[in-house]
Structure formats: C-alpha cells, structure tokens
Amino acid sequence: MQHNFASRGGRAFPAALLRTPFPTVRADNRDPNTLFNQLSGAVAGLRTNVENALSEDRQRIENLAAALETMQQQVGGGIMPTNGAITPVEPDYTRAFASYARNGEGIEALRSANAAGDRATIHAAMSVGSNTDGGFLAPVEWDRRLHERQRATSPMRRLATVQVTGVGAYTSLWSNDAWGSGWVGETAARPQTSTPLLSPIPFSTGEIYANAAATQRLLDDAAMNVDNWLTSSLEREFNRQENIAFLAGDGVNKPFGLLTYIPGGVNAGTHPGGALTVAEAPITYDGLVDFHYGLEAPYRQNASWLMSSLTAAAIAKLKDGNDQPIWREGLIVGQPATLLGRPVEIDEGMPGPIAGSLPIAFGDFKAGYLINDRLGTRILRDPYTNKPFVMFYATKRVGAGVLDPHAIRVLRLPA
C-alpha cells in the first residue's frame, strides 16, 4: 500500500490530513476573551482532525502488516500451484514419507494418517488398492515439483491445455454448431430449425511407470537427498514415455497422440469433429506462407509452430523475397524463436524433414490438444525383489487427445 505525503513548512504531512478542511476563525479583535475562546476551539478541532487522520493511516499500515504476515505464513506453510490457490504442504506426512523412502520405517504413521482422514493428510491417502499392493502417494510438494520439471522439458505440456482431475478419466463435449436459421417476413410462419448435436470426447488415462533403484547404503548416507534423486529419476523416464505418446500414442494404455488424428491415422475417426487437416507443401518460403494462412484466423492469433531441430535447421536457411531470413531467433534468453511472426517450439519427437513425412504442426495447441493428469503419483518401496538394491516403483495416470481438430494443421512433405 502506498501512502502519499506532502510537505508543508519543511515537514511531511499525511495526504489525508491535508484534505481535511481547517476551521475558520473569525472574531472581533476588540474582545480578547472571545478571540481566545474561538482560537482554543479551532486548535482543539485541528488536533482532533490530525489525530483522526493519523489514526486512519495507522490502521491502514496495521492492515497492510497483517496482510503481509498472512501471506508469509501461507507461502511458508504451503505451495502456490499454477491456478493461484494455496495448496497445503504436509510436513508430518513428508517427514514420514522420507523415513519410509530411506529405510522403510514410518509405515504405521502413514497408515494412521490415512485412517484419520483429516484434511492435512487426505491427499496422502492411498489410491485404489491396499497399503501393501498400492504404494503410498508422493507428498504434495514432491508431486508438484515433478510436474513442474515435466513442463520445463515437454513442449506439448507447455503448449497444450493440462487438466488435472481426481478421477480416472476426463470427458468434454463437442458441439457441431449446426444451428438452423433463416430470414422471414413479418407475418411469415416460423417453422422449427435444427439444433446442434453434442457429442462426448473422452480422455481416458493410461498408466505410466518408472522403477528406479538405489542401494540401501546410498539411502543411509545422510548427504543423500532422497526427494531430489527420486524426482530426477522419475523425470527422465516419465518424459521419455510421455513425449512419445503425446505425438504417436495409439490410445491403448496410453494417451492419443497428436499425429494419429490425421486422415488414415489410427485415431482419425475417433473425434466427432473429424480428423486433423493435412496440407502437402514443400519447406520453402511460399510453401510455409500458404500453410500458415491455411489455418483459420481465430486460431492463428494464439498459434505456435512445432517441429524438430532438423526441420528448424532447414527453415532457418530460408530467405524471403528481400533476401532476409524468415527465421527470427529470440532476442532474450528463454524467448522462443519465431517463424512468420509466431513462436516455434522444438520437439525432437517430431519427424525429420524427409520426403513424405509430417515434420511440422501449426496451430493453437491450447484449443486443439488436451492433457489429462490424474492427480497423484504413487510410490511403492520394494527392498526385497532386487537385493541389494531398493526399488522405488512409481506410477502416474496420464491421458491426452485432440480437443478441437480445426485448431491444428499438419504439413506433409511431397513424396
């Protein structure tokens, strides 16, 4: 909160005080008693105004201090997810889980927390299955860190809409927008018109897993940061599997990949809005311009390019009619390069620029593709199967698919 102060006579006065009207003193100077009484009343009134103004400013400062203290407590005792809400950190459960990860202890504490069902530990409860078979949910802050690291390395997670749910699947609706209408005269009959059809779009989740190992001696080492090690191990495996599935997944125990929705693809007929549009064009300046403007105007406003590094290298060598490169590198660290004014995302899972391939996708990916994360990553500690290693079996359910097939176009190179 900002307080405005003004200077009067070399001293700073609160702005609220300066806005307060000062009492007017008018008296006959031939009557000293009357003049003295009016001056005394004016001074008393001025003192009251000053005290009121200072009290208002003092109250504002106290309110600001209280708000800042509340924010500090929230930040210190919770984490801030992407939607801006405070998600509570579970210190008791985190400590118990760390003990469980290191030496298998703390299981009873985890079970009692699950049985108690209080709000602080409800997110730590087991998902489907028994404690022995299902494993324990990773603490909230561990799960959040894992998701952040995935977004930092997965182009599709940055581009697409990510929907987090607490159930096994997510379903949206698709409208064919087939409203009937027509022009009529003043007294003409108005027969019934057609109405749009609504069709469900299911995004069933597949289960992704990683099975990392560490020796018990390594876990016993006090310098070993278990959560960082576990997060790094899961990140590599989860990203590798997800990046493949978001582009080429057939939907069988895995997400529906973007490129499988093209005509003739395994998922071409699964969306009620039809398949993705595929345009055949060479990687030339004219070909890319035609491909760019082939996307409908409402989607071009938020569109991005998606391609591999090999394709980007080929495009970076192209020049326009003025012999200027059409590729623009980002001027700020972390800012993506641009092509024809739109940002470029590099995904090494996209095909390379060879004849007949699909090396480029262009469109509004937030409108066109959805990723469904089933909230919670489960961890099962297994010190018996592969001695002397302790195995950490982690699972997470992820689904994905095309949300609007008109929002994304795919370029095919001539054969």
LINPE-V686620 format. One record per backbone hydrogen bond with DSSP energy under -0.5 kcal/mol. NH is the residue of the N-H (numbers start at 1). CO is the residue of the C=O. E is the energy in kcal/mol with one decimal. If there is no record, write none. Layout:
nh=NH co=CO e=E
nh=NH co=CO e=E
This chain:
nh=5 co=3 e=-0.5
nh=6 co=13 e=-2.3
nh=8 co=11 e=-3.1
nh=11 co=8 e=-1.3
nh=13 co=6 e=-3.3
nh=15 co=4 e=-2.2
nh=17 co=14 e=-0.5
nh=18 co=14 e=-1.6
nh=19 co=15 e=-1.3
nh=20 co=17 e=-1.3
nh=26 co=24 e=-0.6
nh=29 co=27 e=-0.6
nh=31 co=28 e=-2.2
nh=32 co=30 e=-0.6
nh=35 co=31 e=-2.2
nh=36 co=32 e=-2.7
nh=37 co=33 e=-2.6
nh=38 co=34 e=-2.4
nh=39 co=35 e=-2.5
nh=40 co=36 e=-2.6
nh=41 co=37 e=-2.2
nh=42 co=38 e=-2.5
nh=43 co=39 e=-2.6
nh=44 co=40 e=-2.4
nh=45 co=41 e=-2.5
nh=46 co=42 e=-2.5
nh=47 co=43 e=-2.7
nh=48 co=44 e=-2.2
nh=49 co=45 e=-2.3
nh=50 co=46 e=-2.6
nh=51 co=47 e=-2.6
nh=52 co=48 e=-2.6
nh=53 co=49 e=-2.6
nh=54 co=50 e=-2.7
nh=55 co=51 e=-2.4
nh=56 co=52 e=-2.2
nh=57 co=53 e=-2.2
nh=58 co=54 e=-2.7
nh=59 co=55 e=-2.4
nh=60 co=56 e=-2.2
nh=61 co=57 e=-2.4
nh=62 co=58 e=-2.4
nh=63 co=59 e=-2.5
nh=64 co=60 e=-2.5
nh=65 co=61 e=-2.7
nh=66 co=62 e=-2.4
nh=67 co=63 e=-2.4
nh=68 co=64 e=-2.6
nh=69 co=65 e=-2.3
nh=70 co=66 e=-2.2
nh=71 co=67 e=-2.3
nh=72 co=68 e=-2.4
nh=73 co=69 e=-2.2
nh=74 co=70 e=-2.2
nh=75 co=71 e=-2.8
nh=76 co=72 e=-2.8
nh=77 co=73 e=-1.8
nh=78 co=74 e=-0.8
nh=79 co=87 e=-2.5
nh=81 co=79 e=-0.8
nh=81 co=85 e=-1.2
nh=84 co=81 e=-1.8
nh=87 co=79 e=-2.6
nh=87 co=85 e=-0.6
nh=88 co=86 e=-0.5
nh=89 co=77 e=-1.6
nh=91 co=89 e=-0.8
nh=94 co=90 e=-2.8
nh=95 co=91 e=-2.5
nh=96 co=92 e=-2.2
nh=97 co=93 e=-2.8
nh=98 co=94 e=-2.4
nh=99 co=95 e=-2.1
nh=100 co=96 e=-2.2
nh=101 co=97 e=-2.6
nh=102 co=98 e=-2.0
nh=103 co=99 e=-2.4
nh=104 co=99 e=-0.5
nh=104 co=100 e=-1.5
nh=105 co=99 e=-1.0
nh=110 co=106 e=-1.9
nh=111 co=107 e=-2.6
nh=112 co=108 e=-2.7
nh=113 co=109 e=-2.1
nh=114 co=110 e=-2.1
nh=115 co=111 e=-2.7
nh=116 co=112 e=-2.8
nh=117 co=113 e=-1.5
nh=121 co=118 e=-1.2
nh=122 co=118 e=-0.7
nh=122 co=119 e=-0.5
nh=124 co=121 e=-1.1
nh=125 co=122 e=-1.3
nh=134 co=130 e=-3.0
nh=135 co=131 e=-1.0
nh=136 co=379 e=-3.1
nh=137 co=124 e=-0.6
nh=138 co=377 e=-3.5
nh=143 co=139 e=-2.5
nh=144 co=140 e=-2.5
nh=145 co=141 e=-1.9
nh=146 co=142 e=-2.1
nh=147 co=143 e=-1.9
nh=148 co=144 e=-2.2
nh=149 co=145 e=-2.1
nh=150 co=146 e=-1.6
nh=151 co=147 e=-2.2
nh=152 co=148 e=-1.7
nh=153 co=149 e=-0.7
nh=153 co=150 e=-1.0
nh=154 co=150 e=-1.8
nh=155 co=153 e=-0.7
nh=158 co=154 e=-1.6
nh=159 co=155 e=-2.3
nh=160 co=156 e=-2.8
nh=161 co=365 e=-0.6
nh=161 co=369 e=-2.1
nh=163 co=161 e=-0.6
nh=163 co=371 e=-3.6
nh=164 co=162 e=-0.6
nh=165 co=373 e=-2.6
nh=170 co=203 e=-1.1
nh=172 co=201 e=-2.4
nh=174 co=199 e=-3.0
nh=176 co=197 e=-1.7
nh=179 co=177 e=-1.3
nh=180 co=194 e=-2.3
nh=191 co=189 e=-0.6
nh=199 co=174 e=-2.9
nh=199 co=197 e=-0.5
nh=201 co=172 e=-3.2
nh=202 co=200 e=-0.5
nh=203 co=170 e=-2.8
nh=205 co=168 e=-0.9
nh=206 co=398 e=-3.1
nh=208 co=206 e=-0.6
nh=208 co=396 e=-3.5
nh=210 co=394 e=-2.3
nh=212 co=392 e=-1.7
nh=214 co=390 e=-1.6
nh=216 co=388 e=-1.1
nh=219 co=215 e=-1.8
nh=220 co=216 e=-2.2
nh=221 co=217 e=-0.9
nh=224 co=221 e=-1.7
nh=225 co=223 e=-0.5
nh=226 co=224 e=-1.1
nh=229 co=225 e=-2.3
nh=230 co=226 e=-2.8
nh=231 co=227 e=-2.5
nh=232 co=228 e=-2.4
nh=233 co=229 e=-2.3
nh=234 co=230 e=-2.4
nh=235 co=231 e=-2.5
nh=236 co=232 e=-1.7
nh=237 co=233 e=-1.4
nh=238 co=234 e=-3.1
nh=239 co=235 e=-2.5
nh=240 co=236 e=-1.8
nh=241 co=237 e=-2.0
nh=242 co=238 e=-2.8
nh=243 co=239 e=-2.8
nh=244 co=240 e=-1.2
nh=245 co=241 e=-2.1
nh=246 co=242 e=-2.9
nh=247 co=243 e=-0.5
nh=247 co=244 e=-0.8
nh=248 co=244 e=-2.9
nh=249 co=245 e=-2.2
nh=251 co=255 e=-1.4
nh=253 co=251 e=-0.9
nh=256 co=400 e=-2.5
nh=257 co=249 e=-3.3
nh=257 co=255 e=-0.7
nh=258 co=246 e=-2.6
nh=259 co=247 e=-1.7
nh=260 co=257 e=-1.1
nh=261 co=258 e=-1.5
nh=262 co=259 e=-0.7
nh=263 co=276 e=-0.6
nh=265 co=262 e=-2.9
nh=267 co=260 e=-2.3
nh=268 co=265 e=-1.6
nh=270 co=267 e=-1.4
nh=271 co=267 e=-0.5
nh=274 co=271 e=-1.9
nh=276 co=261 e=-2.1
nh=277 co=405 e=-0.6
nh=277 co=408 e=-0.8
nh=279 co=410 e=-2.5
nh=281 co=279 e=-0.6
nh=281 co=412 e=-1.9
nh=284 co=282 e=-1.9
nh=288 co=284 e=-2.6
nh=289 co=285 e=-2.1
nh=290 co=286 e=-2.3
nh=291 co=287 e=-2.1
nh=292 co=288 e=-2.6
nh=293 co=289 e=-2.4
nh=294 co=290 e=-0.7
nh=295 co=292 e=-1.2
nh=299 co=296 e=-1.1
nh=300 co=296 e=-1.3
nh=301 co=297 e=-1.0
nh=302 co=299 e=-0.9
nh=303 co=300 e=-1.2
nh=304 co=363 e=-2.3
nh=305 co=343 e=-2.8
nh=306 co=361 e=-2.4
nh=307 co=345 e=-1.9
nh=312 co=308 e=-2.2
nh=313 co=309 e=-2.3
nh=314 co=310 e=-1.7
nh=315 co=311 e=-2.2
nh=316 co=312 e=-2.5
nh=317 co=313 e=-0.6
nh=317 co=314 e=-0.6
nh=318 co=315 e=-1.9
nh=320 co=324 e=-3.0
nh=323 co=320 e=-1.8
nh=326 co=318 e=-1.4
nh=328 co=338 e=-2.6
nh=329 co=327 e=-0.5
nh=335 co=332 e=-2.3
nh=338 co=328 e=-3.0
nh=339 co=342 e=-2.8
nh=340 co=326 e=-1.0
nh=342 co=339 e=-1.6
nh=344 co=337 e=-2.4
nh=345 co=305 e=-2.8
nh=347 co=307 e=-2.5
nh=347 co=345 e=-0.6
nh=350 co=347 e=-2.0
nh=351 co=358 e=-0.6
nh=354 co=352 e=-2.2
nh=356 co=413 e=-0.6
nh=356 co=414 e=-0.6
nh=357 co=354 e=-2.0
nh=360 co=411 e=-0.9
nh=361 co=306 e=-2.1
nh=362 co=409 e=-2.7
nh=363 co=304 e=-1.9
nh=364 co=407 e=-2.0
nh=365 co=363 e=-1.1
nh=368 co=364 e=-1.6
nh=369 co=365 e=-2.7
nh=370 co=401 e=-2.6
nh=371 co=161 e=-3.2
nh=372 co=399 e=-3.8
nh=373 co=163 e=-2.3
nh=373 co=371 e=-0.6
nh=374 co=372 e=-0.6
nh=374 co=397 e=-2.5
nh=375 co=165 e=-3.7
nh=375 co=373 e=-0.7
nh=378 co=395 e=-2.1
nh=379 co=136 e=-3.6
nh=380 co=393 e=-2.1
nh=382 co=391 e=-3.1
nh=387 co=384 e=-0.8
nh=389 co=386 e=-2.4
nh=390 co=214 e=-3.9
nh=391 co=382 e=-2.9
nh=391 co=389 e=-0.6
nh=392 co=212 e=-3.4
nh=393 co=380 e=-2.7
nh=393 co=391 e=-0.6
nh=394 co=210 e=-3.0
nh=394 co=392 e=-0.7
nh=395 co=378 e=-1.8
nh=396 co=208 e=-2.5
nh=398 co=206 e=-2.7
nh=398 co=396 e=-0.5
nh=399 co=372 e=-2.8
nh=401 co=370 e=-1.9
nh=403 co=368 e=-2.7
nh=404 co=368 e=-0.9
nh=407 co=404 e=-1.6
nh=409 co=362 e=-3.1
nh=410 co=277 e=-2.4
nh=411 co=360 e=-2.9
nh=412 co=279 e=-2.5
nh=413 co=357 e=-2.2
